[in-house]
Amino acid sequence: MHLTIFGSGYVGLVTGACFAEAGNDVLCVDVDERKVEMLRRGESPIYEPGLEELLNRNLAAGRLNFTTDAAEGVRHGLFQFIAVGTPPDEDGSADLKYVLSVAESIGRHLSEYRVVVTKSTVPVGTADKVRARIDATLAERHAQIEFDVVSNPEFLKEGAAINDFMKPDRIVVGTDNPRTAELLKALYDPFTRNRDRMVVMDVRSSELTKYAANAMLATKISFMNELANLAERMGADIEKVRLGIGSDPRIGYHFIYPGCGYGGSCFPKDVQALARSAQEHAFEAKLLNAVEAVNLRQKSLLFDKLSRYFGGDLAGKTIALWGLAFKPNTDDMRAAPSRTLMEALWAAGAKVRAYDPVAMQEARRIYGERADLVLAKSAKEALSGADALAIVTEWQEFRSPDFDMIKSELGRPAVFDGRNLYDPAFVRRFGLKYYAIGRGD
Ligand code: UGA
């Protein structure tokens, strides 16, 4: 089948590469010429395990192409996927200007029937706006051409996106027209062979499903973080509590890991956007607001613990930081807890020696050269001359470190673990002070 994907960001690129891998003829359209050039050379602008390989294989096979030409895009695919960004507005609601500008391009160049698919995370009612924008543009041209608008949210996790796409738990399709459901079924068939994983519903329910999924997961995390803070005060160990409740299948083990807060480009943005949408419907989303507030507080927790440890005076101290990315297997630092911590440390006059297996370049891009940030070449080098260690991302290589080495490198041998990676009793045996989340300091 012929497909066009507008937007070669995270979602668009993974979607395009995976559809091409299944044998489709995919054309990706992006306004950024430099990015299109890079992609034509087979270089991925984002770090995602397995993506570059898919990109190169399908480029070579001629099934995956890149262009800046929207007209060519509209001509190419029966399916027109909209996968451009929906950055948060000043008030946290999703900004639809890129989505609607693609809708306008489609309206301008449409010459025969097309299925327009919104893949970006968009507020409920967006498909209607897309349809209205295409209609208005067609009216300007005095053209009458049939098209459908379908909502098909994505549920990819960064770092595992290819696998998530190739072996989806579910494919949600929101459409008010049975004909398009059949077309999408045929398109997704190679990914759902063993079981029918397609959940077809009306457009608005599908749009809300995407937010509901992320908001539910964010709620689980904030709930556990709240309990961790309670456990700390009550002399309980949240890790024991986690195992105790996870074994109940109604609760489950997934996404109940307490930590130093959730980050990334999705949870913070989507929880906020849903809460703002609620406001627009004159409804106060009390739980969503609390989920967000708990997370903001949680992202400051490591700093608060460090500050307490140093008697409120961090000026002139050096803190080693392990992990910059918002989670392992990505270089993404958007809304990462590491940023909250570093910025608070700098504001308090401390220096940071940071190490991350893949996000060093990203950190340099965000913060540039500054005297109070050393980007170390290894986990060990980050420790050198530091007063304490803070762990923010649970990369595999931090899971069983040489604690003797940590002790000898640190000025004040204290470890602040934002991801509960170790057994407290084990770490303390090395003569290290150990502060984790919800495990009683
Ligand atoms: C999330 C969802 O998991 C995907 O299903 C969804 O498609 C995606 O957003 C999206 O909307 O595009 P992602 O942001 O890549 O995916 O990352 P997650 O693996 O969900 O982690 C989010 C944050 O929660 C991380 O900072 C992680 O450290 C934190 N987290 C996760 C916890 O603190 N505790 C947990 O138990 C799980």
Residues whose N, C-alpha, C, O or C-beta is under 5 A from the ligand:
A	BS01	UGA	E154 F155 L156 K157 E158 I221 F255 I256 Y257 G259 G261 Y262 G263 G264 S265 C266 F267 F326 K327
